[in-house]
Amino acid sequence: MQTQGLTDLQVNGYAGIDFNDDTLTAEALDHALDAMREANVTTCLPTLITAGEATLKARLTALDTAVANSRLGSVMVPGFHLEGPFLNPTPGYAGCHPPTAMIQPDPAVLVRLTKDLRRPILLLTLAPERQGAIPLIAWARSNGMVVAMGHTAADHTETAKAAEAGVTLSTHLGNALPQPQPKFLNPLMAQLAQDRLHASFIADGIHIPPEALKVLIRAKTPHRAILVTDATAAAAAPPGLYRFADMTIQHAPDGSVRVPGTTNLAGSALRLDQAVRNLIAWNLTDPATALAMASTHPNALLAPALAHHAIALSDTTVTWTSSFQPRISPR
């Protein structure tokens, strides 16, 4: 079977490299991108999480410089995903993001952060219930960003307002939710019910049990479902301790990535080709649909932002074996 290369909309690091490191080099980035190509990923959005504005500026500048000077950045990295800082700081919703660095949505912050970048922010994740979020959504869309909602406590009404304003994606739906939640009136149900929203899922069997993922994909429908990894430096790397932004994270032998000494997940060690194989092995979709959820679906979601910035994605195609191992031509 021949398909487009895979596209990962949410990847914080890979193969021992943390994309949230303000000392990131082109050589380190190429090491991570080479490893991602082994997993059949030909397009990715390096993802930065919540931090103070000065820290985010330093991290974005380092990442942008690394992309510009790297061998693979020009063909694999069309832009970036900014997950925060406009998220919900309430415990549970904040996840592993530092709540003290979360601020009210403000276009001026994004103007300052993106000034002088050579690659744009293509995807912005925010909590639409925060004051100022709705006008920021319109501003971001007019400036060539796809806007997603995540780390959010938005109810049905707030979710509908966000979709009306232009939010088109739920970031890692099913995660960053405190427990317990009301049985029906909760942010998960609100986003599942909103037909204008696509949803990204972390299909590692850890963030969402396969049985639950089956239900979520059925509710959202496969054509509005997207696979992401939320990978950290622990992906394509052995168990052990790694850096993620200002945190130390632990990649356990069971494949989970957590803040040491806690049960709190902190990204994943998932490879995107494995997410595809997981869906097939768990009998959640047919192979063609699983591959589309990691290629054509995210590419279509990004299309308006890519067109705004006149960016073309890599046209690399991949041949998959009968066991769904990729065979990608070297670059």
N, C-alpha and C positions, 0 to 999 in steps of 0.2 A: 504494500500500500504506500502510495506517495502522497505527502501532504506538505503544507507550509511548515516552516520551522515553528517551534513553540514560542509563545510570548508570555513572559511573567510580569504582571503589573505590580507585584509587591515582593521585592527582594531586598532585604536589609544588609545582606552580606553573603559570602559564599566561600567555601574551600579555605577557611582560616582567615579570610579577609573581611573586615568590618567596613561597610560603606559609610558608616557614621563616624569614621575616624578623621579628624581634621588634619592628620598627617598622611592621609592616603596618597599613594604614588601611582603613576601610570603603570609601573611594572607590577605592583600589587593588584591593580584593577585588571590588567591583562591576565594575570594568574587566575583570578576569579572567573573572568569571562571565558577563558579557555576551558575551565572546568564546567561551566554552564553549557558550553557547546557540546561537551561530551554527553550531556543530558538532553541534547536536541533543542536547547533554547538558542534562538537566533536573535531575539529581541527581548529587552528587559527594561524596566524602569527602576533603577536603583532608588531605594526608599529611605528617606530620613524621617526619624520619629521626633516627637516633641522635645524641645529644648528651649532655653532662653534665646532671645533674638540674636545676641552676639555669637553665641555658640552655633546656632543654626546657620548664620551667615558664614562663619569660618568653615563649617562642614560642607556647605553647598559650594563654596569657593574651591575647597580642596577637591571635591568630587568633580566639579566642572573642569578644573584644570587637569585632573587625571584623565578624564574622558578625552579632552582635546589632545593630549599628548600620548595617548595609548594607541596600540596597534589595532585593537578591536572596537574601541569605543565609538568610532565614527560609523560603524556598520551595525552595532548591536544596541546602542544606547541613544534613542531619539530624544530622550528627556528624562525627567525625574518625577517621582511620586513623593509628595510632602504629606505625611500622615501626622497632622497636628500643625501648630500648637492649639488649634481652635476646637478642642475636644472637651468632653464632659469630665471634670476632675473628680467626680464622686467615686468613692471606692467601689471596685468591681467594674465600672464603666471605663475607668482610666487604664485598666490592664497594667502592663509594666511601664507605661509612660509616666514621667514625673508629673504629678498633678500640680505642683507648685509652679511649673513652667507653662501651664495652660492659661490662655488669655482669651478675651473676647474677640470675635472675628473683626478684623480691621484691614481693609485693602492697603492702607499705607504700610503695614508690616510686610505684605507681599511685595510691594513696590521696592522697598528697601532690600529685601532678601534677594530679589531677582535682578537687581541692578547689576549690569556688567556680565551676567551669565551668558555663556555661548550656547548652552542648551537650556530649553525652557522647562518649567514645571508643567507637565502635561496632565497630571492627576493630583487633585487636592482632596484629602479626606478631612471632614469636619463634622461637628455635632450640630445639626440644624436648629436645635432648640435654644442654642445660646444667643444672647442678645446681639443683633447685628449680623446674624448668619444669612438671613434671606437676601438682604441687599448685597452681601459679599458673594453669594452664589451667582447672582446676575453679573457682578463685576468680573468674577473669575471666568465665567463662560465667555464674556465679551473680550477677554484677554487670552483666549486660546487654551483654557483649562477644562478638562472633564472634572466634574465635581461629584464626589462620593460622600456618603454618610457612614460613620462608624464611630465606635466608642461613644455611643449616643443613647440617651434615655428617651428619645422622641416618641411621643404617643401617636395614635392613628392620625389625629388632626395635624400635628406638627410634621409628620412624615408626608402627608398629602401636600401640605404647603411647600415642603422642600422639593418634592417631585414637580410641582407646578412651577417653582422657581428655576428648575433646571438640573436638580440632582438626578443622576442616571444610574448610580451604582450603590450597592450596599457593600462596604468593605468587610471582608471575612465574616460574613453573616453567620450568626450562631455563637460568636465568640465576643469577648469583652462585655459580658452580661453578668451582673451580680446575681447571687442566689440567696433566697428563692425569688421567683418572679410570679406575678399574678398569672393564673392559668391561661387566660385568653387576652386580656388587655395588657400587652407588653410590647417592647420595641421589636422583638423578633416577629411576632404575629403582624405587627403594623407594616413592617417592611416586606414580609412575604405576601401580604394582601395587596401591595401597591404594584400594579402591573406596569407602571412606567419605570420601575427599577430593575436593572440587572442585579445579580448578586455574585460575589466571589466567595469561593469556599476553599478551605485548607483540607485537602483530602488525604490526611496522613493517618487516619484512624485514631488519632490522639485528641486533636482539637474537637472533632465531631465523630461520635461512633458511626460506623457504616450504616447501621439501621436508621439512625436519625438523619444522616446525610441523604439516604434514599427518600425519606419523606420531604426533606427540604427541597431537593431537586424536583421532585414531583410537584410540589406546591409552586415553586418559582417557574417551573417548566425548563426542560433542558436548553432551549434556545435562548433563555435569559440567564443561563448559568455559566460561570467562568471559573476556571481553576487557577489558583495562585499558590505560592509556597509560603510566603511570609518568612522566607529563609533567612538565617543568620549565618555568621561565620562558621557555625557548626555543621552546615550542610556540606555534603561531600567531604567530610572530615571525621576522624575517629572520636569516640566519646572522650570527654574531658572538659576543661574550663576554657572559655573564650570571652572576648570582649564584645559588648554590644552597647554602643553609645557610651554612657557613663557607668554601665553595669558590668559585673561579671556574671556570666550565665554558665549553666552546666548542661552539657549534652550527656544524657544518661544512656546506659546500654539498651534501654527499651526504646530509644529513638526520640524521647521527649527532650525538650529544652526548657529549663526552668531557672528561676532565680534560686541559687543554692540555699538549702535549708527551708524552702517553702514549696507549696504546691502550685505556685503561680507560673503559668506558661509564659515564656518570653520568646516569641517567634517559634521557628521550627528548624529541623534539620532535613526537611523534605526537598527532594529533587522533583522538578516538574514532570519529567518523563515517568517517575514512579507514581505520581499522582494520577496520571493517565492510566497506567497499568493497574493501579488500585481500583479505579472505577470499573474497569473491565473485569478484574478478578472478583470483585464484590457483586458482579452482575447488576450494577446500577444503570449502566448504559451499554449500548453497542460500541464497538471500537471507533467507528467513524464519528459518533457523537462525542465520545470522550476526547478524541483528538481535536475536534472543533472547539470544545470548551477551553482548550489550552492554546488555540491558534486563531481561527477565524473569528471567534466570538470576542476575545479581547481586542483584536485588531479592529473590528467593526466599532466597538465602543470608543476606541481612541480616534477613529477617523475624523470627527469634527475638529479635534485639537490639532491633529497632524496637518489637516488641510489649512487651518488658520496659520500655521507656522511654515507651510510649504515644505513639509518633511515627508520623505518617502521611506517606507520600511524596507528592510532587506527582502529580496525575492528568493532567498535560499529555500530550496525544497529538500525534503528528507524522505528517504525510503525506509520503511519499517519492515522488519522481518515478521514471520508468523508469530513469534513470541513477543512482538512489539518492542524489540530493541531497535534503536535508531541507527541508521547508517548515514552520516552526514559527511559531505565532502570537506576536506581540510581547506582552511583559508590561509 
